[in-house]
Amino acid sequence: MSSEARVARGPVGTGLVAMALLLGGGPAGAGDSMVDPVGPIFVPAPAALSAGAGAGPGGAAAVLRGAAAFCGALQPAYQVSCLGDRIAAAAAALPRGPETAEARKALEAAAARLDRLAREARDPDMPQITARSTGPQPQRTQGPLVPVAPARQADIRAEALEVVAEAQTVLLRSTSRSAERQAQFVEIAQALESGKVLLRS
């Protein structure tokens, strides 16, 4: 059974909180101690998320636009995994149906590739964490974030940039197939720029 350790504090009602996941599975006493892996982190919740990120293409774009602020508050080791989580959240925000199927597929594929990159370069000396923003519309990562080893971070971020760029290309090419979907797909593709800004930082 996993337990959580709150590792970031700040005024109630605003900010981003990171929590360590102490993942069980070993004998008692192995990895049971509380940890503080990311230090005190507390920043205002991303404006794009606070503005209202409901279901639909607009909601998905809002999640993506807030990714840089949300994930940027974490240590660099967690940012690729966090971006993958935010892209997966954006895909989940899209309503089910043929009109959004291409966009959802592109986002889900990008999220899966980012998760795989982080796991392949995982830092065994750092714990997995979850992160959440507090405030009127709190956000929380959908699963544990995987830390990337310091020696691999530059290469992994470069590969992650390619993944995001490819997702944008798929979305923009999809727009030519249906004029009705064009504005929605363009908005989502443009919102992915937030993730590219984060990866270049």
N, C-alpha and C positions, 0 to 999 in steps of 0.2 A: 504494500500500500504506500502511496506517495504522500508526502506532507509538504506544506508550504512554509517558507520563511519570508516574512515581509522584509525587504531590504531597502526600500526607499520611502521616505516620509516627507510630509509637507502639509500645508493647510488643507483642511477638509474641504472637499468640493471642487478641487482643481488639481490637475497634474497627471503625471504618469507614474505608476507604481510598478516596480519589478519584483518578482517573487521567485526565489530559488525552488526548484523541484527536487526534493530529496527522494530519488527513485529507489524504492526498495528492491528486494530480490536476492539479497545476500544474507549471511548470518547476522544475528542481532549484534549491534555494535559496529558493523561495517558500514560507514557512511551515514550514521545516525545523527551526527552533530549538525547543528544549525550553521549555515554559511551565509556570507554576505558577499556574493560574487561581483556585483556591479556597482557597489558604493551607493551613496545617496543620490537618487535621480528623481527629480520632481519638476516637471515643466508643464506649462499650460497645455490643455488638451488641444489637438490640432483643430484649427478653425473650420477646416473643410468637413471634419466629422461633427463638430458641435453644431454646424449649420443645419444638420439633418441629413443623414445618409440612409434613407429608406430603401425599400426594395425597388428594383428597376435599374435601367441603364444609368440614370442620373445618380442613384445611390451608389452604384458600383464605381462610377467615376469619382465620387466624393471620397470613398474609402481610399482609392488610389492616390488622390491628390493629398490626402493626409498622411500617406505612408512615410514621407521623408521626415516629417516632424515626429511622428509616433516612433518610428524605428531609430531615428537619429538620436533620440535621448538615451539609447542603450549603448553599451560598449561596442566597438567595431566588430568584435568577434561574433556578435549575435545579429548583425544587421542583414546579412544575406538571408538567413533563416527567417528573420522577421519580415523582410520584404516578400518572401514566398508566402508567408502566412497571410499578409495583407492582400496579396493578389488572389489567394484562395478565398478570402473573405469577400472580395469584390465579385468573384465568380458566383459565390453563394447568394449574393445580393440580387443577382439577375433573376427575373421570373422565368420559370420553366416554360418552354415553348419553342417552336421552330424559328420564331423571329429573333431569338437571342442565342440559339444553339451554337452558331459559329463563334460568337464572342465568348461564350462560356467555355467552349472547348479550348480556345486559344489561351484563356486565362488559367484554366485548370492545368493545361500542359506546362505552361511557364512556371506555375507554382510548384508542380511536381519536380521539375528539373532543378529549381532553386533548392528545394528541400534535399534532393539527392546530392547536389554539389556540397551543401553544408555537411551532410552526413559522411560523405566520402573524405572530407578534410577535418573531421571533428577533432577538437582539442580534448583529450581524455582528462586533462587536469582541471577543466572548468565544468560546472554543473549545467544542466539544462535549466531554463527559466521560463516563466510566463510573464507577460507584461500587460498592464491595463491602464487606461486613462480614466480618471474620475471626473465628475462634473454632471451636468444635466443629462448628457447622453454618453455614459461610460462605454468604453471599448475594451475588449480583452482579446488577447491572442487565442486562436482556436485550439492550439496545442502547444507543447513545450518547444522552445526555441533552442536550436543546436549551435553551440559555439564552434567557430572555425579556428584552427590552430594558427598562431601568429605567422609562422613561416609560410603558410598557404594563403593568407588573406588577400594579398595583392593579385595572385593568379585567379583565385576564386571570384573575386569581385570583377575581374576582367571577363571571366566566363559568364558571370551573372549579367553583365551589361549586354553581352551578345544574346542571351536568352530573352531579356526584356525587349531588345531591338527586334528580334525575330517575331515576338508576339505582336509588336506594333505593326510590323509588315503584314502579318496575317490579317490583322484587323482591318488595315487600310485597303488591302486587296479585296477583302470581303465586301467592302462598301460598293464596289462596282457592280455587284450582282443584284443589288436591290436598292433602289433610290430611297425606299421607305426606311431602311436601316442605316443609311449613310451617316446621318447626323449622330446617331447613337454610337456607332462604331468609331467614328472620328473622335468623339468626346472621350471615349474610353482609351483610345490609343494616345491621345494627347495627355490624358491624366497619368499614363505610365511614365511620362517624363519625370515625374516626382521621384520615382524609383531610380531612374538613371542619374539624377542629381545626387541622390544619396550615395550611390555606388561610386561616383567619381570623387566624392568628398574625402 
